[in-house]
């Protein structure tokens, strides 16, 4: 297992992270999985045997059950793991039970600490943008938690590029905790992050944690184009339920990508999922991929991606077949600004030049 620096922080994390959205299985999260404590303990053992040192959860996963299961599963070995969790989404019916107010951030951290049965959170992440709370208030609450020793590093998730840069600017201006990382959706199926978020990570020195690197299972190899041209897969597969993340906006490109993944996988004698994960690990600024699974066999297969090396030609072909059209102003920059591009610009534009 390779370990990468989390942005410009001093923290080193494994290139694969144990994801726990499957833990608990209540409410809408039942579409993802229903892992119990014993199964979670075995999955964490398997991850640890492969060198994984980071486990990622969130207070909202199954209404807190995921954090509770992580806490139980890590009893007696908390010091062997880095633990990341998140705050933002509703955790009750009250008017202050959601958002990124000082009230909710501090209360959310205390509740997470209790559920996780720990005295500190290694990486505390803002799970989503809150356009109704001033950044000074939110970042001030994170500063309180860091000064108290309850949080060691802070991060963000699902922010737009301008929101991320504004938050970093406020943090620098007011000498408040600076994000060490951003957690984003990124995969061969959905490369939107290349427009703003990956260039921002390169420019600002942020680590990148990738959620749903297999596009909700779309890139696992179990889905294909049916005779009617629609997505088909095994009964009960997530993309055939009410779960709608990520959306499929370019089915022809998706099916071409799946076909290429299978071809590359056959050449290595591995799964399509391993190839999809290995490709992401070659991308600029990517620190770690968050992998989870309904079964231990799926998890073991995903973990094998850490040992897979793709050739330059394979990487280029996967990039080509999954490449989306450039949005404005990037198509204009590709045509007129190529003589003055920096490293962050090239994250997106290099394949188009």
C-alpha positions in Angstrom: 0.0 0.0 0.0 1.3 3.4 -0.9 0.9 6.3 1.5 0.5 9.9 0.2 0.7 13.2 2.0 -2.7 14.8 2.6 -2.2 18.0 0.6 0.4 20.1 2.3 -0.4 18.8 5.8 2.0 16.4 7.5 -0.6 13.6 7.6 0.1 10.5 5.5 -2.9 8.4 4.4 -3.2 5.2 2.4 -4.2 5.5 -1.2 -7.3 3.5 -0.4 -9.7 4.5 2.4 -12.4 2.3 4.1 -15.8 3.9 3.3 -18.7 3.2 5.7 -21.8 4.4 3.9 -22.8 0.7 3.9 -22.7 0.5 7.7 -26.1 0.5 9.4 -28.5 0.3 6.5 -31.4 2.4 7.7 -33.6 4.7 5.7 -32.5 5.5 2.1 -29.0 4.1 3.0 -30.5 0.6 2.9 -30.1 0.8 -0.9 -26.3 1.0 -0.4 -25.8 -1.7 2.3 -26.7 -2.9 5.8 -23.3 -3.9 7.3 -23.5 -4.8 11.0 -20.8 -4.5 13.7 -19.3 -8.0 13.2 -19.1 -7.6 9.4 -17.7 -4.1 9.8 -15.0 -5.5 12.1 -14.0 -8.2 9.5 -14.0 -5.6 6.8 -11.7 -3.3 8.8 -9.4 -6.2 9.6 -9.2 -6.9 5.8 -8.4 -3.3 5.1 -5.8 -3.1 7.8 -4.2 -6.3 6.5 -3.8 -4.5 3.2 -2.3 -1.4 4.8 -5.3 0.9 4.9 -5.0 3.4 7.7 -8.0 5.8 7.1 -11.7 5.1 7.7 -14.3 7.6 6.5 -17.8 8.0 7.8 -20.4 10.8 8.4 -23.0 11.6 11.1 -25.8 11.4 8.6 -25.1 7.9 7.4 -28.0 5.8 8.6 -28.8 8.5 11.1 -25.6 8.0 13.2 -25.6 4.2 13.0 -22.5 4.2 10.8 -20.5 6.2 13.3 -21.7 3.9 16.1 -20.6 0.8 14.2 -17.2 2.3 13.5 -16.8 3.1 17.2 -17.7 -0.4 18.2 -15.5 -2.0 15.5 -12.5 0.1 16.5 -12.7 -0.7 20.2 -9.2 -1.6 21.4 -7.4 -0.5 18.3 -8.4 3.1 17.8 -4.8 4.2 17.7 -4.2 2.0 14.6 -6.6 4.1 12.5 -7.2 7.7 11.3 -10.9 8.5 11.6 -12.7 11.0 9.3 -16.3 12.1 9.7 -18.5 14.9 8.5 -21.1 17.4 9.6 -23.8 19.5 7.8 -26.9 17.4 7.1 -30.1 17.1 9.3 -29.6 15.0 12.4 -33.0 15.9 13.9 -36.2 17.8 13.3 -35.3 21.0 15.1 -34.6 24.3 13.4 -30.9 24.1 14.4 -30.3 20.4 13.7 -28.7 21.0 10.3 -26.3 23.4 8.5 -23.0 24.8 9.4 -23.8 27.2 12.2 -21.5 27.3 15.2 -24.3 25.7 17.1 -24.7 22.7 14.8 -21.0 22.2 14.1 -20.0 22.1 17.8 -23.0 20.0 18.7 -22.4 17.7 15.8 -18.8 17.2 16.7 -19.7 16.3 20.3 -22.3 13.8 19.1 -19.9 12.2 16.6 -17.2 11.8 19.3 -19.8 10.0 21.5 -20.9 7.7 18.8 -17.3 7.0 17.7 -16.3 6.4 21.3 -13.1 8.5 20.8 -11.7 11.7 22.2 -10.7 13.2 18.8 -11.6 13.2 15.2 -8.6 13.0 12.9 -10.3 14.7 9.9 -13.5 16.7 10.4 -15.2 17.6 7.1 -17.9 20.0 6.2 -20.2 17.7 4.2 -21.9 20.3 2.0 -22.0 24.0 1.4 -24.3 26.2 3.6 -25.1 29.4 1.8 -27.0 30.8 4.8 -24.2 30.7 7.3 -21.2 33.1 7.2 -17.9 31.3 6.6 -16.4 33.2 9.5 -18.9 31.5 11.8 -18.3 28.0 10.5 -14.6 28.3 10.4 -14.6 29.8 13.9 -16.4 26.8 15.2 -13.8 24.5 13.6 -11.1 26.7 15.2 -12.7 26.0 18.6 -12.7 22.3 18.0 -9.0 22.3 16.9 -7.9 24.4 19.9 -9.8 22.0 22.2 -7.9 19.0 20.7 -11.1 17.4 19.6 -10.3 17.8 15.9 -6.8 17.5 14.3 -7.4 18.4 10.7 -10.3 19.9 8.8 -11.6 19.3 5.4 -14.5 20.0 3.1 -16.8 18.0 0.7 -19.0 18.8 -2.2 -18.1 22.5 -2.5 -18.0 24.3 -5.8 -14.7 25.9 -6.9 -15.7 29.4 -5.9 -17.0 28.3 -2.6 -13.8 26.4 -1.8 -11.5 29.3 -2.7 -13.7 31.8 -0.8 -13.4 29.6 2.3 -9.7 29.3 1.9 -9.4 33.0 1.6 -11.4 33.7 4.7 -9.4 31.1 6.7 -6.1 32.8 5.6 -7.4 36.3 6.3 -8.7 35.5 9.8 -6.0 32.9 10.7 -8.6 30.2 11.0 -8.0 26.4 10.3 -7.2 25.8 6.7 -8.7 22.8 4.9 -6.2 20.0 4.5 -8.4 18.2 1.9 -11.5 18.2 -0.2 -13.7 15.1 -0.6 -15.2 15.0 -4.1 -17.1 12.8 -6.5 -14.7 11.8 -9.3 -14.6 8.8 -11.6 -14.2 7.8 -15.2 -18.0 8.2 -15.5 -18.1 11.7 -14.0 -15.0 13.9 -14.6 -16.7 17.3 -13.7 -14.1 17.7 -10.9 -11.4 18.3 -13.5 -13.0 21.7 -14.4 -12.4 23.4 -11.1 -11.8 21.2 -8.1 -8.7 19.2 -9.1 -7.0 22.4 -10.5 -7.8 24.1 -7.2 -6.3 21.3 -5.2 -3.1 21.5 -7.3 -3.0 25.3 -7.0 -3.9 25.4 -3.2 -2.1 22.3 -2.0 -5.2 20.4 -0.9 -5.4 16.6 -0.6 -8.2 14.9 -2.6 -10.3 12.1 -1.2 -12.6 10.6 -3.8 -16.0 9.3 -3.0 -17.8 6.8 -5.2 -14.8 6.2 -7.4 -16.7 3.4 -9.1 -19.6 5.7 -9.9 -22.0 4.0 -7.5 -21.0 0.6 -9.0 -21.5 1.7 -12.7 -17.8 1.0 -13.3 -17.7 -2.3 -11.4 -18.2 -4.5 -14.4 -21.6 -5.7 -13.4 -23.6 -3.2 -15.6 -23.9 -3.2 -19.4 -26.1 -1.8 -22.2 -29.3 -3.9 -22.6 -30.9 -4.8 -25.9 -33.2 -1.8 -25.4 -30.2 0.5 -25.0 -30.8 1.0 -21.3 -28.7 0.2 -18.3 -29.0 -3.4 -17.1 -27.4 -5.2 -14.2 -28.1 -7.8 -11.5 -31.3 -7.7 -9.5 -31.0 -5.4 -6.6 -28.1 -3.5 -8.0 -27.9 0.1 -6.6 -28.3 1.9 -9.9 -31.6 0.0 -10.5 -33.1 1.2 -7.2 -34.3 4.6 -6.0 -30.7 5.6 -5.3 -29.8 8.2 -7.9 -26.1 9.0 -7.3 -24.4 9.6 -9.6 -26.7 10.7 -12.4 -26.1 9.2 -15.9 -25.9 12.2 -18.3 -24.0 10.6 -21.2 -25.0 6.9 -21.5 -23.1 6.3 -24.8 -19.9 7.6 -23.3 -20.5 5.5 -20.2 -21.0 2.3 -22.1 -17.9 2.9 -24.2 -16.0 3.4 -21.0 -17.3 0.2 -19.5 -16.3 -1.7 -22.6 -12.8 -0.3 -22.5 -12.5 -1.1 -18.8 -13.4 -4.7 -19.5 -10.9 -4.9 -22.3 -8.0 -3.5 -20.1 -9.1 -5.7 -17.2 -9.0 -8.9 -19.3 -5.5 -8.0 -20.3 -4.4 -7.9 -16.7 -6.6 -10.7 -15.4 -8.3 -8.4 -13.0 -11.8 -6.9 -12.5 -13.0 -3.8 -14.3 -13.4 -2.2 -10.9 -9.7 -2.5 -10.2 -8.8 -0.9 -13.5 -11.2 2.0 -12.8 -9.7 2.6 -9.4 -6.1 2.3 -10.6 -6.8 4.9 -13.3 -7.9 7.4 -10.7 -4.8 6.9 -8.6 -2.8 8.2 -11.6 -4.7 11.5 -11.6 -3.1 14.8 -10.3 -3.7 15.7 -6.7 -5.7 12.5 -5.9 -4.6 11.3 -2.5 -7.0 8.4 -1.6 -10.0 6.6 -3.0 -12.9 5.8 -0.6 -13.9 2.2 -1.2 -16.7 0.3 0.5 -18.6 -2.8 -0.4 -21.7 -4.8 0.5 -19.6 -8.0 0.7 -16.1 -8.9 1.8 -15.3 -10.4 -1.6 -16.2 -7.1 -3.3 -14.0 -5.2 -0.8 -11.1 -7.6 -1.3 -11.3 -7.1 -5.0 -11.3 -3.3 -4.6 -8.3 -3.4 -2.4 -6.4 -5.2 -5.1 -6.4 -1.9 -7.1 -3.6 -0.6 -4.9 -1.2 -3.2 -6.5 -2.3 -2.7 -10.1 -0.1 -0.7 -12.5 -1.6 0.4 -15.8 0.6 1.2 -18.9 0.8 4.7 -20.3 -1.2 3.5 -23.3 -4.0 2.0 -21.1 -4.2 5.2 -19.0 -4.4 7.3 -22.2 -7.1 5.1 -23.8 -9.3 5.3 -20.7 -8.9 9.0 -20.6 -9.8 9.3 -24.3 -12.9 7.2 -24.2 -14.3 8.8 -21.1 -13.3 12.4 -22.0 -16.2 14.9 -21.8 -16.5 18.0 -24.0 -14.9 21.2 -22.7 -17.1 23.7 -21.1 -16.6 27.5 -21.4 -14.2 29.2 -20.7 -12.0 26.1 -21.0 -12.5 25.5 -24.7 -11.6 29.1 -25.3 -8.5 28.8 -23.1 -7.5 25.6 -24.9 -7.6 27.5 -28.2 -6.0 30.8 -27.1 -4.1 30.5 -23.8 -2.0 27.4 -24.4 1.2 29.5 -24.4 0.6 30.6 -20.8 -0.9 27.6 -18.9 0.2 26.7 -15.4 0.3 23.3 -13.7 -3.3 23.8 -12.3 -4.6 24.7 -15.8 -3.0 21.6 -17.3 -4.9 19.2 -15.0 -7.9 19.8 -17.3 -6.5 21.0 -20.5 -3.5 18.8 -21.4 -5.6 16.1 -23.1 -7.3 18.7 -25.3 -4.2 20.4 -26.5 
